């Protein structure tokens, strides 16, 4: 629901802001409209991914389509950087070929942006900690709101002083802010697609928990990776010389992994013969 409302609000505002940006000659408004257009695409992509992630597993896609949420995060971060680069290029050109800007109109449209982006950010505030897609949406909307505040200030400067260069300069500042805010999202989404251990999980702490579990003498072939932007999987071989501890004990280990590290899909293989050389035991073997 939050994605639908947020996308609808921002689509309407992009049309208004882009139109008035052309009318007023404001590169700052056009920059913000381009950024908001990227956010709309991002919201729609994230929304689509959240729907696909709920699809049931199939014989070919045994995890379902959960990983689509990670692809969505990567697409959103990449697209935002491309859009921002184009905006920065146009703003740089206007530093040397300034265009007259209507200050009061810029202020009015940007003020509407503060309201729209602030409301949209509030929709994603509660879920931003548990999902990179939601966090990305929240950060985009929050940065948009702050950018709109800056555009209002620029419109006021132009209105009062006539200093038109503030517009492209502000556009370059907006671009730098967006790139800075997006870099971390891009880095994390790339890590997820590359199946790195999620940032919130300390792999050594996971290894310690398993190694110190009663009956475990050794472990190997430990892998931790994201199944989606909200779900994590783990596989590991546990060496337990006294024999298989039973289903209840294995379930307890899985529960501990879930409660402490939010690893909800753990698969554990028990090995009872210490003299057996498991081919997956060496650390360099995958």
C-alpha positions as YAML, in Angstrom:
chain: A
units: angstrom
residues:
- id: 1
  name: UNK
  ca: [0.00, 0.00, 0.00]
- id: 2
  name: UNK
  ca: [2.83, 2.41, 0.86]
- id: 3
  name: UNK
  ca: [4.45, 1.79, -2.54]
- id: 4
  name: UNK
  ca: [1.18, 2.48, -4.37]
- id: 5
  name: UNK
  ca: [0.41, 5.71, -2.51]
- id: 6
  name: UNK
  ca: [4.02, 6.92, -2.73]
- id: 7
  name: UNK
  ca: [4.22, 6.23, -6.47]
- id: 8
  name: UNK
  ca: [0.89, 7.96, -7.17]
- id: 9
  name: UNK
  ca: [1.87, 11.08, -5.21]
- id: 10
  name: UNK
  ca: [5.26, 11.34, -6.88]
- id: 11
  name: UNK
  ca: [3.99, 10.71, -10.42]
- id: 12
  name: UNK
  ca: [1.61, 13.64, -10.03]
- id: 13
  name: UNK
  ca: [4.32, 15.85, -8.59]
- id: 14
  name: UNK
  ca: [6.88, 14.96, -11.29]
- id: 15
  name: UNK
  ca: [4.43, 16.12, -13.98]
- id: 16
  name: UNK
  ca: [3.79, 19.39, -12.14]
- id: 17
  name: UNK
  ca: [7.41, 20.05, -11.21]
- id: 18
  name: UNK
  ca: [8.79, 19.19, -14.64]
- id: 19
  name: UNK
  ca: [6.22, 21.39, -16.37]
- id: 20
  name: UNK
  ca: [6.87, 24.37, -14.14]
- id: 21
  name: UNK
  ca: [10.61, 23.77, -14.40]
- id: 22
  name: UNK
  ca: [10.37, 24.23, -18.17]
- id: 23
  name: UNK
  ca: [8.10, 27.26, -17.84]
- id: 24
  name: UNK
  ca: [10.23, 28.97, -15.21]
- id: 25
  name: UNK
  ca: [13.57, 28.00, -16.74]
- id: 26
  name: UNK
  ca: [14.72, 26.54, -13.44]
- id: 27
  name: UNK
  ca: [17.39, 23.86, -13.74]
- id: 28
  name: UNK
  ca: [16.98, 23.20, -10.01]
- id: 29
  name: UNK
  ca: [13.32, 22.28, -10.51]
- id: 30
  name: UNK
  ca: [14.18, 20.13, -13.53]
- id: 31
  name: UNK
  ca: [16.96, 18.45, -11.55]
- id: 32
  name: UNK
  ca: [14.59, 17.67, -8.72]
- id: 33
  name: UNK
  ca: [11.92, 16.49, -11.18]
- id: 34
  name: UNK
  ca: [14.43, 14.15, -12.79]
- id: 35
  name: UNK
  ca: [15.40, 12.86, -9.39]
- id: 36
  name: UNK
  ca: [11.75, 12.36, -8.48]
- id: 37
  name: UNK
  ca: [11.17, 10.55, -11.79]
- id: 38
  name: UNK
  ca: [13.97, 8.18, -10.86]
- id: 39
  name: UNK
  ca: [12.32, 7.70, -7.48]
- id: 40
  name: UNK
  ca: [8.99, 6.89, -9.13]
- id: 41
  name: UNK
  ca: [10.71, 4.26, -11.26]
- id: 42
  name: UNK
  ca: [12.43, 3.00, -8.14]
- id: 43
  name: UNK
  ca: [9.18, 2.78, -6.21]
- id: 44
  name: UNK
  ca: [7.49, 0.91, -9.05]
- id: 45
  name: UNK
  ca: [10.47, -1.45, -9.40]
- id: 46
  name: UNK
  ca: [10.59, -2.11, -5.66]
- id: 47
  name: UNK
  ca: [6.83, -2.60, -5.58]
- id: 48
  name: UNK
  ca: [7.01, -5.12, -8.43]
- id: 49
  name: UNK
  ca: [9.85, -6.95, -6.70]
- id: 50
  name: UNK
  ca: [7.91, -7.12, -3.42]
- id: 51
  name: UNK
  ca: [5.02, -8.75, -5.28]
- id: 52
  name: UNK
  ca: [7.29, -11.21, -7.12]
- id: 53
  name: UNK
  ca: [9.04, -12.12, -3.86]
- id: 54
  name: UNK
  ca: [5.77, -13.58, -2.58]
- id: 55
  name: UNK
  ca: [5.48, -16.05, -5.45]
- id: 56
  name: UNK
  ca: [5.57, -19.71, -4.46]
- id: 57
  name: UNK
  ca: [8.67, -21.80, -5.28]
- id: 58
  name: UNK
  ca: [8.66, -23.88, -8.48]
- id: 59
  name: UNK
  ca: [10.65, -26.86, -9.70]
- id: 60
  name: UNK
  ca: [13.06, -24.48, -11.46]
- id: 61
  name: UNK
  ca: [12.97, -21.53, -9.06]
- id: 62
  name: UNK
  ca: [13.26, -23.46, -5.83]
- id: 63
  name: UNK
  ca: [13.53, -20.30, -3.73]
- id: 64
  name: UNK
  ca: [10.70, -18.66, -5.62]
- id: 65
  name: UNK
  ca: [11.46, -15.16, -6.94]
- id: 66
  name: UNK
  ca: [12.72, -13.71, -3.67]
- id: 67
  name: UNK
  ca: [16.00, -12.55, -5.19]
- id: 68
  name: UNK
  ca: [14.10, -10.13, -7.46]
- id: 69
  name: UNK
  ca: [14.07, -7.70, -4.53]
- id: 70
  name: UNK
  ca: [17.89, -7.60, -4.61]
- id: 71
  name: UNK
  ca: [17.89, -6.97, -8.36]
- id: 72
  name: UNK
  ca: [15.38, -4.17, -7.84]
- id: 73
  name: UNK
  ca: [17.65, -2.49, -5.31]
- id: 74
  name: UNK
  ca: [20.60, -2.72, -7.72]
- id: 75
  name: UNK
  ca: [18.56, -1.38, -10.66]
- id: 76
  name: UNK
  ca: [17.25, 1.51, -8.58]
- id: 77
  name: UNK
  ca: [20.67, 2.56, -7.33]
- id: 78
  name: UNK
  ca: [22.23, 2.32, -10.80]
- id: 79
  name: UNK
  ca: [19.42, 4.21, -12.54]
- id: 80
  name: UNK
  ca: [19.54, 6.98, -9.98]
- id: 81
  name: UNK
  ca: [23.25, 7.54, -10.59]
- id: 82
  name: UNK
  ca: [22.73, 7.69, -14.38]
- id: 83
  name: UNK
  ca: [19.89, 10.21, -14.06]
- id: 84
  name: UNK
  ca: [21.91, 12.30, -11.63]
- id: 85
  name: UNK
  ca: [24.90, 12.35, -13.99]
- id: 86
  name: UNK
  ca: [22.74, 13.71, -16.83]
- id: 87
  name: UNK
  ca: [21.30, 16.40, -14.56]
- id: 88
  name: UNK
  ca: [24.76, 17.43, -13.35]
- id: 89
  name: UNK
  ca: [25.99, 17.70, -16.94]
- id: 90
  name: UNK
  ca: [23.15, 20.07, -17.90]
- id: 91
  name: UNK
  ca: [23.65, 22.13, -14.74]
- id: 92
  name: UNK
  ca: [27.37, 22.48, -15.52]
- id: 93
  name: UNK
  ca: [26.53, 23.70, -19.03]
- id: 94
  name: UNK
  ca: [24.18, 26.34, -17.60]
- id: 95
  name: UNK
  ca: [26.96, 27.73, -15.44]
- id: 96
  name: UNK
  ca: [28.42, 29.17, -18.66]
- id: 97
  name: UNK
  ca: [25.09, 29.77, -20.43]
- id: 98
  name: UNK
  ca: [22.73, 31.01, -17.70]
- id: 99
  name: UNK
  ca: [18.98, 31.04, -18.34]
- id: 100
  name: UNK
  ca: [16.50, 33.46, -16.70]
- id: 101
  name: UNK
  ca: [14.64, 31.83, -13.79]
- id: 102
  name: UNK
  ca: [11.28, 32.79, -12.23]
- id: 103
  name: UNK
  ca: [12.07, 32.78, -8.50]
- id: 104
  name: UNK
  ca: [8.53, 32.92, -7.04]
- id: 105
  name: UNK
  ca: [7.31, 30.07, -9.25]
- id: 106
  name: UNK
  ca: [10.31, 27.95, -8.25]
- id: 107
  name: UNK
  ca: [9.55, 28.58, -4.59]
- id: 108
  name: UNK
  ca: [5.89, 27.63, -4.91]
- id: 109
  name: UNK
  ca: [6.48, 24.36, -6.75]
- id: 110
  name: UNK
  ca: [9.32, 23.33, -4.44]
- id: 111
  name: UNK
  ca: [7.11, 24.01, -1.42]
- id: 112
  name: UNK
  ca: [4.62, 21.47, -2.76]
- id: 113
  name: UNK
  ca: [7.55, 19.07, -3.11]
- id: 114
  name: UNK
  ca: [8.34, 19.41, 0.57]
- id: 115
  name: UNK
  ca: [4.80, 18.29, 1.41]
- id: 116
  name: UNK
  ca: [4.67, 15.41, -1.10]
- id: 117
  name: UNK
  ca: [8.11, 14.01, -0.32]
- id: 118
  name: UNK
  ca: [7.69, 14.41, 3.42]
- id: 119
  name: UNK
  ca: [4.40, 12.51, 3.36]
- id: 120
  name: UNK
  ca: [5.89, 9.75, 1.19]
- id: 121
  name: UNK
  ca: [8.95, 9.41, 3.44]
- id: 122
  name: UNK
  ca: [6.64, 8.99, 6.43]
- id: 123
  name: UNK
  ca: [4.96, 6.04, 4.70]
- id: 124
  name: UNK
  ca: [8.27, 4.14, 4.61]
- id: 125
  name: UNK
  ca: [9.69, 5.27, 7.95]
- id: 126
  name: UNK
  ca: [8.55, 2.27, 9.99]
- id: 127
  name: UNK
  ca: [9.88, -0.44, 7.64]
- id: 128
  name: UNK
  ca: [13.22, 1.08, 6.65]
- id: 129
  name: UNK
  ca: [15.37, -0.94, 9.07]
- id: 130
  name: UNK
  ca: [14.39, -4.40, 7.88]
- id: 131
  name: UNK
  ca: [14.41, -4.08, 4.09]
- id: 132
  name: UNK
  ca: [16.95, -2.40, 1.82]
- id: 133
  name: UNK
  ca: [14.22, -1.62, -0.73]
- id: 134
  name: UNK
  ca: [12.12, 0.19, 1.85]
- id: 135
  name: UNK
  ca: [15.22, 1.90, 3.23]
- id: 136
  name: UNK
  ca: [16.14, 3.05, -0.25]
- id: 137
  name: UNK
  ca: [12.66, 4.45, -0.79]
- id: 138
  name: UNK
  ca: [12.76, 6.22, 2.57]
- id: 139
  name: UNK
  ca: [16.19, 7.77, 1.95]
- id: 140
  name: UNK
  ca: [15.20, 8.92, -1.52]
- id: 141
  name: UNK
  ca: [12.04, 10.59, -0.27]
- id: 142
  name: UNK
  ca: [13.81, 12.16, 2.70]
- id: 143
  name: UNK
  ca: [16.60, 13.52, 0.49]
- id: 144
  name: UNK
  ca: [13.97, 14.81, -1.96]
- id: 145
  name: UNK
  ca: [12.28, 16.71, 0.85]
- id: 146
  name: UNK
  ca: [15.58, 18.30, 1.90]
- id: 147
  name: UNK
  ca: [16.36, 19.13, -1.72]
- id: 148
  name: UNK
  ca: [12.97, 20.83, -2.07]
- id: 149
  name: UNK
  ca: [13.81, 22.94, 0.98]
- id: 150
  name: UNK
  ca: [17.05, 23.98, -0.72]
- id: 151
  name: UNK
  ca: [15.20, 24.82, -3.95]
- id: 152
  name: UNK
  ca: [12.81, 27.07, -2.02]
- id: 153
  name: UNK
  ca: [15.82, 28.90, -0.62]
- id: 154
  name: UNK
  ca: [17.34, 29.25, -4.12]
- id: 155
  name: UNK
  ca: [14.07, 30.59, -5.49]
- id: 156
  name: UNK
  ca: [14.03, 33.18, -2.74]
- id: 157
  name: UNK
  ca: [17.62, 34.23, -3.51]
- id: 158
  name: UNK
  ca: [16.79, 34.62, -7.21]
- id: 159
  name: UNK
  ca: [13.64, 36.58, -6.42]
- id: 160
  name: UNK
  ca: [15.36, 38.97, -4.02]
- id: 161
  name: UNK
  ca: [18.76, 39.38, -5.67]
- id: 162
  name: UNK
  ca: [18.37, 38.22, -9.27]
- id: 163
  name: UNK
  ca: [21.49, 36.05, -8.92]
- id: 164
  name: UNK
  ca: [20.60, 33.33, -11.44]
- id: 165
  name: UNK
  ca: [23.80, 31.32, -11.02]
- id: 166
  name: UNK
  ca: [22.45, 29.98, -7.72]
- id: 167
  name: UNK
  ca: [20.16, 27.72, -9.77]
- id: 168
  name: UNK
  ca: [22.80, 25.62, -11.64]
- id: 169
  name: UNK
  ca: [25.09, 25.74, -8.60]
- id: 170
  name: UNK
  ca: [22.30, 24.33, -6.47]
- id: 171
  name: UNK
  ca: [21.63, 21.69, -9.13]
- id: 172
  name: UNK
  ca: [25.25, 20.55, -8.90]
- id: 173
  name: UNK
  ca: [24.94, 20.48, -5.11]
- id: 174
  name: UNK
  ca: [21.75, 18.42, -5.40]
- id: 175
  name: UNK
  ca: [23.52, 15.98, -7.72]
- id: 176
  name: UNK
  ca: [26.43, 15.60, -5.30]
- id: 177
  name: UNK
  ca: [24.01, 14.98, -2.43]
- id: 178
  name: UNK
  ca: [22.12, 12.33, -4.40]
- id: 179
  name: UNK
  ca: [25.32, 10.54, -5.43]
- id: 180
  name: UNK
  ca: [26.56, 10.55, -1.85]
- id: 181
  name: UNK
  ca: [23.24, 9.22, -0.53]
- id: 182
  name: UNK
  ca: [22.99, 6.56, -3.26]
- id: 183
  name: UNK
  ca: [26.51, 5.17, -3.06]
- id: 184
  name: UNK
  ca: [25.89, 3.14, 0.08]
- id: 185
  name: UNK
  ca: [22.68, 1.73, -1.37]
- id: 186
  name: UNK
  ca: [24.52, 0.75, -4.57]
- id: 187
  name: UNK
  ca: [27.35, -0.89, -2.63]
- id: 188
  name: UNK
  ca: [24.98, -2.89, -0.44]
- id: 189
  name: UNK
  ca: [22.79, -4.00, -3.34]
- id: 190
  name: UNK
  ca: [25.85, -5.18, -5.30]
- id: 191
  name: UNK
  ca: [26.99, -7.13, -2.24]
- id: 192
  name: UNK
  ca: [23.59, -8.80, -1.98]
- id: 193
  name: UNK
  ca: [23.52, -9.76, -5.66]
- id: 194
  name: UNK
  ca: [27.03, -11.20, -5.22]
- id: 195
  name: UNK
  ca: [25.67, -13.26, -2.28]
- id: 196
  name: UNK
  ca: [27.91, -11.65, 0.32]
- id: 197
  name: UNK
  ca: [27.09, -12.16, 4.00]
- id: 198
  name: UNK
  ca: [24.47, -9.51, 4.89]
- id: 199
  name: UNK
  ca: [26.00, -6.46, 6.51]
- id: 200
  name: UNK
  ca: [24.04, -6.89, 9.75]
- id: 201
  name: UNK
  ca: [25.46, -10.39, 10.34]
- id: 202
  name: UNK
  ca: [28.92, -11.08, 11.79]
- id: 203
  name: UNK
  ca: [30.01, -14.38, 10.20]
- id: 204
  name: UNK
  ca: [32.55, -15.00, 12.95]
- id: 205
  name: UNK
  ca: [29.82, -14.69, 15.58]
- id: 206
  name: UNK
  ca: [27.72, -17.23, 13.69]
- id: 207
  name: UNK
  ca: [30.69, -19.58, 13.48]
- id: 208
  name: UNK
  ca: [31.32, -19.20, 17.21]
- id: 209
  name: UNK
  ca: [27.71, -19.99, 18.09]
- id: 210
  name: UNK
  ca: [27.79, -23.18, 16.02]
- id: 211
  name: UNK
  ca: [31.25, -24.26, 17.17]
- id: 212
  name: UNK
  ca: [30.32, -23.87, 20.85]
- id: 213
  name: UNK
  ca: [27.04, -25.76, 20.55]
- id: 214
  name: UNK
  ca: [26.99, -28.88, 22.79]
- id: 215
  name: UNK
  ca: [28.25, -31.94, 20.91]
- id: 216
  name: UNK
  ca: [29.93, -30.02, 18.07]
- id: 217
  name: UNK
  ca: [33.68, -30.71, 17.79]
- id: 218
  name: UNK
  ca: [34.26, -28.99, 14.46]
- id: 219
  name: UNK
  ca: [32.46, -27.37, 11.54]
- id: 220
  name: UNK
  ca: [33.16, -26.54, 7.92]
- id: 221
  name: UNK
  ca: [31.53, -25.49, 4.65]
- id: 222
  name: UNK
  ca: [29.76, -22.58, 6.35]
- id: 223
  name: UNK
  ca: [27.91, -20.32, 3.91]
- id: 224
  name: UNK
  ca: [25.63, -17.38, 4.69]
- id: 225
  name: UNK
  ca: [23.88, -15.47, 1.92]
- id: 226
  name: UNK
  ca: [20.78, -13.32, 1.29]
- id: 227
  name: UNK
  ca: [17.78, -15.00, -0.33]
- id: 228
  name: UNK
  ca: [16.10, -11.61, -0.67]
- id: 229
  name: UNK
  ca: [16.42, -8.16, 0.87]
- id: 230
  name: UNK
  ca: [14.74, -9.47, 4.04]
- id: 231
  name: UNK
  ca: [15.60, -13.19, 4.23]
- id: 232
  name: UNK
  ca: [18.90, -14.96, 4.89]
- id: 233
  name: UNK
  ca: [19.97, -18.55, 4.33]
- id: 234
  name: UNK
  ca: [22.76, -20.65, 5.85]
- id: 235
  name: UNK
  ca: [24.30, -24.04, 5.18]
- id: 236
  name: UNK
  ca: [26.96, -25.77, 7.30]
- id: 237
  name: UNK
  ca: [28.49, -29.15, 8.09]
- id: 238
  name: UNK
  ca: [28.68, -29.87, 11.83]
- id: 239
  name: UNK
  ca: [31.00, -32.61, 13.09]
- id: 240
  name: UNK
  ca: [29.35, -34.34, 16.09]
- id: 241
  name: UNK
  ca: [31.35, -37.48, 17.10]
- id: 242
  name: UNK
  ca: [28.78, -38.62, 19.69]
- id: 243
  name: UNK
  ca: [26.19, -39.09, 16.98]
- id: 244
  name: UNK
  ca: [23.25, -37.23, 15.52]
- id: 245
  name: UNK
  ca: [21.65, -35.23, 18.35]
- id: 246
  name: UNK
  ca: [18.11, -35.66, 17.04]
- id: 247
  name: UNK
  ca: [15.62, -33.45, 15.25]
- id: 248
  name: UNK
  ca: [14.77, -31.40, 18.35]
- id: 249
  name: UNK
  ca: [18.43, -30.40, 18.85]
- id: 250
  name: UNK
  ca: [18.81, -29.39, 15.21]
- id: 251
  name: UNK
  ca: [15.62, -27.36, 15.49]
- id: 252
  name: UNK
  ca: [17.07, -25.61, 18.56]
- id: 253
  name: UNK
  ca: [20.18, -24.60, 16.62]
- id: 254
  name: UNK
  ca: [18.04, -23.21, 13.81]
- id: 255
  name: UNK
  ca: [15.91, -21.30, 16.30]
- id: 256
  name: UNK
  ca: [19.02, -19.79, 17.89]
- id: 257
  name: UNK
  ca: [20.31, -18.71, 14.47]
- id: 258
  name: UNK
  ca: [17.00, -17.08, 13.69]
- id: 259
  name: UNK
  ca: [16.63, -15.30, 17.01]
- id: 260
  name: UNK
  ca: [20.18, -13.98, 17.20]
- id: 261
  name: UNK
  ca: [21.03, -13.34, 13.55]
- id: 262
  name: UNK
  ca: [17.65, -13.39, 11.75]
- id: 263
  name: UNK
  ca: [18.81, -16.35, 9.67]
- id: 264
  name: UNK
  ca: [15.48, -17.98, 8.92]
- id: 265
  name: UNK
  ca: [16.51, -20.67, 6.45]
- id: 266
  name: UNK
  ca: [19.30, -22.83, 7.92]
- id: 267
  name: UNK
  ca: [20.32, -26.23, 6.55]
- id: 268
  name: UNK
  ca: [22.71, -28.26, 8.72]
- id: 269
  name: UNK
  ca: [24.50, -31.44, 7.72]
- id: 270
  name: UNK
  ca: [25.68, -33.66, 10.59]
- id: 271
  name: UNK
  ca: [28.87, -35.70, 10.28]
- id: 272
  name: UNK
  ca: [29.67, -38.22, 13.04]
- id: 273
  name: UNK
  ca: [32.93, -39.84, 11.84]
- id: 274
  name: UNK
  ca: [35.89, -37.59, 12.62]
- id: 275
  name: UNK
  ca: [38.20, -39.75, 10.49]
- id: 276
  name: UNK
  ca: [36.08, -39.11, 7.39]
- id: 277
  name: UNK
  ca: [37.69, -36.49, 5.14]
- id: 278
  name: UNK
  ca: [34.77, -34.46, 3.89]
- id: 279
  name: UNK
  ca: [35.63, -33.14, 0.39]
- id: 280
  name: UNK
  ca: [34.09, -29.80, 1.35]
- id: 281
  name: UNK
  ca: [36.10, -29.38, 4.55]
- id: 282
  name: UNK
  ca: [39.05, -27.33, 3.16]
- id: 283
  name: UNK
  ca: [38.28, -23.61, 3.36]
- id: 284
  name: UNK
  ca: [39.31, -22.97, -0.23]
- id: 285
  name: UNK
  ca: [36.74, -25.49, -1.51]
- id: 286
  name: UNK
  ca: [33.28, -24.19, -2.40]
...
